[in-house]
């Protein structure tokens, strides 16, 4: 599998040849280039934070990354088994140059990746990625001499730091959560959510917890992307037991998906909608999501008196737009919640805190809560990336077919139709084309997506 280089980091599969997989040679090269780039920006700091999810290759990759950074003369603070949002917050707390998260997020166990963070604990931009890749081509970086090698320390306290910061947020209603006496099931797909989510729930006063796939072995119990079709075990358990909420996270805990008390999926698209509705019920403001996210966020934002804005897919793009429009809540429809008052990064843990606060304050079940929102049906389709793909040619086809509708081209191609839309784009994380569509019925959404697919092929 060819290495994928994007705003989502550098990722590939373990095993294979250099340049065609995520090999030790590639890990050293990209880590060194990133470390050298960080040093060129700031000569006064030497610290860099790393952390990893529980996938099988994580410990090996971590050793390679740590050794490379130390060879660059950088001091490594290793959080060990951690989450993406925890590492992001640790970068700021440590006043570090930047950070690296060793995770391929929702990809299967054979994948791993380097997610690169700047000094703000935010993903670096596409422009920065380009600069780093150019330095690799020219080998424009150097290692430290023996008297100036970096140090290595382990810090396992940042889960507690992260959780205490969440609890300190004014809109996290710990007292109401404790009184509600929630019964919760967690599916952490055998990664670090199995550590972090129970710690959070216990700290919030939730003590009736059933753990499912929470041993962080890296042997993912099912496809690690937290989509409805991959959560059959959790859904079955919710139907069997007397639980209030089922919680599912991806391997690095930046995506949150929940299951209703009756076993019905809440739908990953509505995680951000529900959290935003709770935030906006307390504070008027703007919201942002990416072009592939449900229109329901726009609807509830306008109902609450705010303005909604869209951004290109990718956390860095959403964050940039949120800063531009001073949004108080935002994220992506894959279950990613970004709350700037905590930090500018997708964070399943803060999403859990807000959802439980909403349920506790309202006294409503998840299924009843869902009925309060505008309900749309989304169809998510993907096709292997054709070798001869020409986005210009596809754009011309689509313009001709849908000439009566607005077309947005900031990230692939999105067509806004009456009460529906379709978005076609290259994935940042896989060699595929994604075609997402939304309408008032599933059948209509599916028909639109397949129509676009036929135009591509």
Secondary structure, 3 states (H helix, E strand, C coil): CCCEEECCEEEEECCCCECCECCHHHHHHHHHHHHHHHHHHCCCCCEEEEEECCCCCHHHHHHHHHHHHHHCCCEEEEEEECCHHHHHHHHHHCCCCEEEEECCCCCCCCEEEEEEECCCCCECCHHHHHHHHHHHHHCCCCCCCHHHCCCEEECCCHHHHHHHHHHCCCCCCHHHHHHHCCEEEEECCCCCHHHHHHHHHHHCCCCEEEEECCCCCCCCCCCCCCCHHHCHHHHHHHHHCCCCEEEEECCCCCCEEEECCCCCECCCHHHHHHHHHHHHHHCCCEEEEECCCCCHHHHHHHHCCCCEEEECCCHHHHHHHHHHHCEEEEEECCCEEEECCCEEEECHHHHHHHHHHHHHHHCCCHHHHHCCCCCCEEEEEEEECCCCCCHHHHHHHHHHHCCCCEEECCCCEEEEECCEEEEEEECCCCCEEEEEEEECCHHHHHHHHHHHHHHHC
